Amino acid sequence: MITLQDCQQRDATDPLGSLRKLFSIPPGVIYLDGNSLGVMPKAAAARAADVITQEWGVGLIRSWNSAGWFNLPQRLGNRIAPLIGAGPDEVVVTDTTSINLYKVLSAALTIAAQDAPQRRVVVSERSNFPTDLYIAEGLCKERGYTLQLVEPEEIGAALTSKLAILMLTHVNYRTGAMHDMAAVTAAAHAAGALVVWDLAHSAGAVPVDLTGAKADFSIGCGYKYLNGGPGAPAFVWVNPQHADRFWQPLSGWWGHAKPFEFTPDYKPAAGITRYLCGTQPIVSMSLLECGLDGFKAAQELGGMAALRSKSLALTDLYIDLVEQRCAGYGLGLATPREHALRGSQVCLTREHTAEGSGAFAIVQALIARGVIGDFRAGDGVRHKDILRFGFTPLYIGYEDVWNAVEQLRQVLESGEWQQPQFNQKHEVT
């Protein structure tokens, strides 16, 4: 039987516990939604003020040079690279996840059309994040490809001679299930296909090795586990063997070899820099740098290996406590128990009745108590409603986990989630 004192003792001996002080978490809040929006680094407010009042306010246009604005996409990319198993000068920070996916999927389709024009199918998971599917749907219609959606267990059977691109998210946003990147990539390559990986729910949460896996293309998010702030710029990586083969489709001036020569014709920059497009959002990018400082501090305490170890311990603890303290209330587990198959979140399901699952209302009742997670709707058939909780090891502790489960137990036991205010849907769930 796990006790509160056990959790407090684990916090007292946690080698990563000191990292929490780098982040601003409101009093009385247990924040389990860092897989959707990371918390604010304490340094972010001062950094934003400095960029606005000094670099912009005083430096004005000179700050593109004097404050290093111009090279910020490459500098931040080089800080993200070790977190995802990329090499120096192979990553740039730019644009959004959706825009970057459009770039790399377009590039992958261009390669496929050149190397294997008879392959006309793009495969992804049916439960992939919707923006990935929407971007793929649009590109497939434009290029005359077929988008085939499968369940995770059907991916192997989809690796046929018709497959051009396999497009997957490394950690599933709904369930927290994680693919074996190296094995899946190898299988797709053996079938003659290219692989695009979305790292939105991986980067900064689990170890990733794009180079070791011999991946082809990858994109990821800056505002989840990287704590870059709402709408923070995303990142893009391309295997160096592909980087110079073609233009990416959004051939804006920042991706030009010499943008300030202002020539009328486009000449793409070498390597990953050509995946830039237009002028960069400098304030947002500067805040992302504050988020990445947390990983610099973590590096001195064991880096991604230590963060992964704590992530697994936190999620193991949450699963054990829910099963120990919340039994009998119709909760199920959508997240894999096996460590190798789990990201850094735990997703619970709840049995459906004629009135529904109540999952949304339970999450809202928890939020009112200061335990912030989120809800993801199911389809009422194969995919159930999800109560989703993310565990960011940079700032979540073991006592947080105990208290979060205790609040869940009280919400379920009291039935307070049935109150009308907790059943009113908002635009963002």
TAVENDA-V554015 format. One record per helix or strand. SS is the DSSP state (2 for helix, 1 for strand). FROM is the first residue (numbers start at 0). LEN is the number of residues. Records with the same first field share a line. If there is no record, write none. Layout:
# TAVENDA-V554015
SS = FROM-LEN + FROM-LEN
This chain:
# TAVENDA-V554015
2 = 3-9 + 16-6 + 42-14 + 59-7 + 71-13 + 96-19 + 129-14 + 151-3 + 155-3 + 180-10 + 209-4 + 239-4 + 252-3 + 258-3 + 270-5 + 281-18 + 302-23 + 338-3 + 358-10 + 397-17 + 415-3 + 419-4
1 = 22-2 + 29-2 + 39-2 + 90-3 + 120-5 + 145-5 + 162-7 + 170-1 + 176-2 + 193-5 + 216-4 + 234-4 + 255-1 + 267-1 + 330-3 + 341-1 + 344-6 + 352-1 + 355-1 + 370-2 + 373-3 + 385-5
